[in-house]
Amino acid sequence: MKLLAFDSSTELISIAVTRSVDGAARVWQHTGAGGAQASSALIPAIETLMAEADLAFEELEAIAFGRGPGSFTGLRTACAVAQGLGFGAGVPLLPVDTLLAVAEEARAQQAPQATRLRVLALLDARMDELYCAPYDYAGGRWQQVSDVQLCKPEQVKVRDIEALAGNVFAEYGERLPGATPLPCWQALPTAVAMLRLAPALLAAGNAVAAELALPLYIRDKVAQTTEERAAAKARTPRT
């Protein structure tokens, strides 16, 4: 398949393009600084990668983007760019859950031979909270077990989980209940993981027209007030 995928939900932007070359699938990928730079860096990086792959946007079968949860600005950037490209090229969009991409990236890196696996995907939501969702892998496909949650590290539920995956362990690892005996796999929602997920998601009918694509916001509030920051600072023990 001829696909473009990108994600800017974390501190990095991840972009990947795939197409067939001499009968074999080939992937071009790029990783760069995201965050505040995502809005200015994403489109030029996509154009460069598409040129390297010798692909025109009109040739794509779908454009996959990380819909969230994640950075508020990053999600808006990815969705807006996907919509602009989709409208311009007449290509359908494939919104991909970032936590699902985290689970797939961790599986591919840490347990590529596994036939069954239950992973709890976690992403840093800032403000002392996490985004998390459990996923089952079987028969070469993923299934989300329950809804995405926004919670404190101590509230994460790890019952029946075989591994944790995400970017939260350096900051919150010691506060995750029951996490110590479990494998903790560092992983981000990469565009290459999204490319691997895309065929099954497309076959399931998850592609949408550009005007129907939306980010997935789990949190409405994106920053603490001055009073909340002062209160949090006052609760921090002095050393």
WOZITA-V485419 format. One record per backbone hydrogen bond with DSSP energy under -1.0 kcal/mol. CO is the residue of the C=O (numbers start at 1). NH is the residue of the N-H. E is the energy in kcal/mol with one decimal. If there is no record, write none. Layout:
# WOZITA-V485419
[[CO,NH,E] [CO,NH,E]]
This chain:
# WOZITA-V485419
[[2,61,-3.2] [3,18,-2.3] [4,64,-3.2] [5,16,-2.6] [6,66,-1.8] [7,14,-2.5] [9,71,-2.9] [10,35,-1.1] [11,34,-2.8] [13,32,-2.2] [14,7,-2.3] [15,30,-2.7] [16,5,-2.7] [17,28,-2.9] [18,3,-1.8] [19,26,-2.7] [21,24,-1.5] [24,21,-3.3] [26,19,-1.7] [28,17,-2.7] [30,15,-2.8] [32,13,-2.7] [34,37,-2.2] [35,38,-1.4] [37,41,-2.3] [38,42,-2.3] [41,45,-1.8] [42,46,-2.4] [43,47,-2.6] [44,48,-2.1] [45,49,-2.1] [46,50,-2.7] [47,51,-1.9] [48,52,-2.1] [49,53,-2.0] [50,55,-2.4] [56,59,-1.6] [57,60,-1.3] [62,4,-1.5] [63,94,-2.8] [64,6,-1.6] [65,96,-2.7] [67,216,-4.2] [68,98,-1.8] [71,75,-2.8] [72,76,-1.9] [73,77,-2.3] [74,78,-2.4] [75,79,-2.4] [76,80,-2.5] [77,81,-2.6] [78,82,-2.5] [79,83,-2.6] [80,84,-2.4] [81,85,-2.6] [82,86,-2.8] [83,87,-3.0] [84,88,-2.3] [85,89,-2.3] [86,90,-1.6] [86,91,-1.5] [92,63,-2.0] [93,208,-3.0] [94,65,-1.8] [96,67,-2.3] [97,101,-1.8] [98,102,-1.9] [99,103,-2.2] [100,104,-2.4] [101,105,-2.5] [102,106,-2.4] [103,107,-2.3] [104,108,-2.5] [105,109,-1.9] [106,110,-3.0] [107,111,-2.2] [111,114,-1.5] [117,137,-3.5] [118,162,-2.1] [118,163,-1.1] [119,135,-2.8] [120,165,-2.4] [121,133,-1.7] [122,167,-1.1] [123,131,-2.8] [126,129,-1.4] [129,125,-2.1] [130,151,-2.1] [131,123,-2.3] [132,149,-2.9] [133,121,-2.5] [134,145,-2.5] [135,119,-2.4] [136,143,-2.3] [137,117,-1.8] [138,141,-1.7] [141,138,-2.5] [143,136,-3.0] [149,132,-2.1] [151,130,-3.1] [152,155,-1.7] [153,156,-1.4] [158,161,-1.8] [163,120,-2.4] [164,185,-3.4] [165,122,-2.9] [166,187,-2.2] [168,172,-3.2] [169,173,-1.6] [172,175,-2.0] [173,176,-1.1] [176,179,-1.6] [179,182,-1.5] [183,164,-2.8] [185,166,-2.1] [188,190,-1.6] [190,194,-1.5] [191,195,-1.9] [192,196,-1.7] [193,197,-1.7] [194,198,-1.8] [197,201,-2.0] [198,202,-3.1] [199,203,-2.4] [200,204,-1.5] [201,206,-2.2] [202,205,-1.6] [208,93,-3.1] [209,212,-1.9] [210,213,-1.2] [225,229,-2.4] [226,230,-2.2] [227,231,-2.3] [228,232,-2.4] [229,233,-2.1] [230,234,-2.1] [231,235,-1.4]]
